């Protein structure tokens, strides 16, 4: 299977709640990728899993309702890393355009 197909088959953040009603496929995917304890408080139970790293959190520790989270959810460290990568890529394009005399 391709990486895109594997990503498409991966359960969404709200579907991947630990302790919720999960299919065997989503449980296998979740168990191999995310922790079984909350990275905030260390407790177990129903956890929301990050799509970028093994981190998992209770919705209450995130101060969020799990059903209100986007389909692809990233913890704060991953969200910041993604934002930094985006800024770095845009900066590189900008400086390439300047060096080449093109418009940004």
C-alpha positions in Angstrom: 0.0 0.0 0.0 1.2 3.5 -0.7 1.7 6.1 2.0 -1.2 8.1 0.7 -3.5 5.1 0.9 -2.3 4.3 4.4 -2.9 7.9 5.5 -6.4 7.8 3.9 -7.3 4.6 5.7 -6.1 6.0 9.1 -8.9 6.9 11.5 -9.6 10.5 12.2 -8.7 12.1 15.5 -12.3 11.8 16.8 -12.5 8.2 15.6 -9.2 7.4 17.3 -10.3 8.0 20.9 -8.7 5.4 23.1 -11.4 3.7 25.1 -14.0 4.5 22.5 -15.7 2.2 20.1 -12.9 1.4 17.7 -12.8 -1.2 14.9 -10.0 -3.8 15.1 -8.2 -2.0 12.1 -8.3 1.4 13.8 -7.2 -0.1 17.2 -4.2 -1.8 15.5 -3.3 1.4 13.7 -3.7 3.5 16.9 -1.9 1.0 19.2 1.2 0.9 16.9 1.5 4.7 16.7 0.2 6.5 19.8 0.7 6.2 23.5 -1.9 4.7 25.8 -1.6 7.5 28.4 -2.1 11.2 28.4 1.0 13.3 27.7 -0.5 16.1 29.9 -1.6 14.2 33.1 -0.2 10.7 32.6 -3.7 9.1 33.0 -5.3 6.5 30.8 -8.8 6.3 29.4 -10.3 8.0 26.4 -7.4 9.8 24.6 -7.2 11.9 21.4 -4.1 10.9 19.3 -1.8 13.3 17.5 -1.4 12.6 13.8 2.2 13.7 13.8 3.8 11.9 16.8 3.0 9.2 19.4 1.4 11.8 21.8 -2.1 11.3 23.1 -4.3 13.6 25.4 -7.5 13.5 27.2 -10.0 15.9 25.6 -10.4 17.6 29.0 -6.6 18.1 29.2 -6.8 19.8 25.8 -9.7 21.9 27.0 -11.6 20.7 23.9 -14.5 18.5 22.9 -13.2 15.5 20.9 -16.0 15.8 18.4 -15.0 19.5 17.7 -11.4 18.5 16.7 -10.5 18.5 13.0 -10.1 15.2 11.2 -6.3 15.6 11.2 -5.2 16.9 14.6 -1.7 17.8 15.8 -0.5 18.4 19.3 1.0 21.8 20.1 4.7 20.7 19.5 3.8 19.1 16.1 1.6 22.1 15.1 4.5 24.5 15.9 6.9 22.3 14.0 4.6 22.2 11.0 4.2 26.0 11.1 8.0 26.4 11.2 8.4 24.1 8.3 5.9 26.1 6.3 7.6 29.4 7.1 11.0 27.9 6.2 9.7 26.6 2.9 8.1 30.0 2.1 11.3 31.8 3.0 13.4 29.5 0.8 11.0 30.2 -2.1 11.2 34.0 -1.5 15.0 34.0 -1.4 15.2 31.8 -4.5 12.9 34.3 -6.3 15.1 37.2 -5.1 18.3 35.5 -6.2 16.8 34.6 -9.6 15.3 38.0 -10.1 11.7 36.6 -10.2 8.7 37.7 -8.3 7.9 36.0 -5.0 
